Amino acid sequence: MTALVILAHPDIEASRVNKRWKQELLQHPEQVTVHELYKQYPDFRIDVQQEQRLLEGHELIIFQFPLYWYSYPPLLKKWMDEVFTHGWAYGSNGNKLKGKKLGLALSIGDKQENYLPAGSVSFTVDEVITPFKASAIHVGATALPYFAVFGASFQASDEAINQSAADYVQYICSYSRFFPTAPR
């Protein structure tokens, strides 16, 4: 069984970080399934049952996206609203995500020091992603610590981005019993 990466980038070809991460993940198809929401649903019409089946088949689910305006891209938010349904993900009979591990892989355009209480954002990344953590708890899943690259918009060098791609695979490895050793 593979780890599932739900990739939600509105313009993956223009992305330095998410595009590189995707390239790295695609080198490990036996361990990682990459599911691109904007490629799958350019019209924003989500096949809820197909998405639920996909989630049911994986124990480790990573949401990969650029953090902008301190939130998810719009298609990922719509996807969660439609896929995490009452009776399936939560409620008295909704237990399909119970016990699964949910993580975030974030490309963040701003500097890391700005995501400190004294920084210009005034909130930490953990505070910004509170809705994700609350959603994971609500559906009975475990919210993993996030993985992130800061300065993605203007500061990160090609070398740093390449290293982050290797580190991202290592992050997935560290939480997956199906991917016990890091490739490379």
Secondary structure as GFF3:
##gff-version 3
##sequence-region A 1 184
A	DSSP	beta_strand	3	7	.	.	.	ID=ss1
A	DSSP	three_ten_helix	12	14	.	.	.	ID=ss2
A	DSSP	alpha_helix	17	26	.	.	.	ID=ss3
A	DSSP	beta_strand	32	36	.	.	.	ID=ss4
A	DSSP	alpha_helix	37	40	.	.	.	ID=ss5
A	DSSP	alpha_helix	48	56	.	.	.	ID=ss6
A	DSSP	beta_strand	60	67	.	.	.	ID=ss7
A	DSSP	alpha_helix	74	83	.	.	.	ID=ss8
A	DSSP	beta_strand	101	108	.	.	.	ID=ss9
A	DSSP	three_ten_helix	112	115	.	.	.	ID=ss10
A	DSSP	alpha_helix	125	128	.	.	.	ID=ss11
A	DSSP	alpha_helix	130	138	.	.	.	ID=ss12
A	DSSP	beta_strand	142	143	.	.	.	ID=ss13
A	DSSP	beta_strand	147	150	.	.	.	ID=ss14
A	DSSP	alpha_helix	158	175	.	.	.	ID=ss15
###
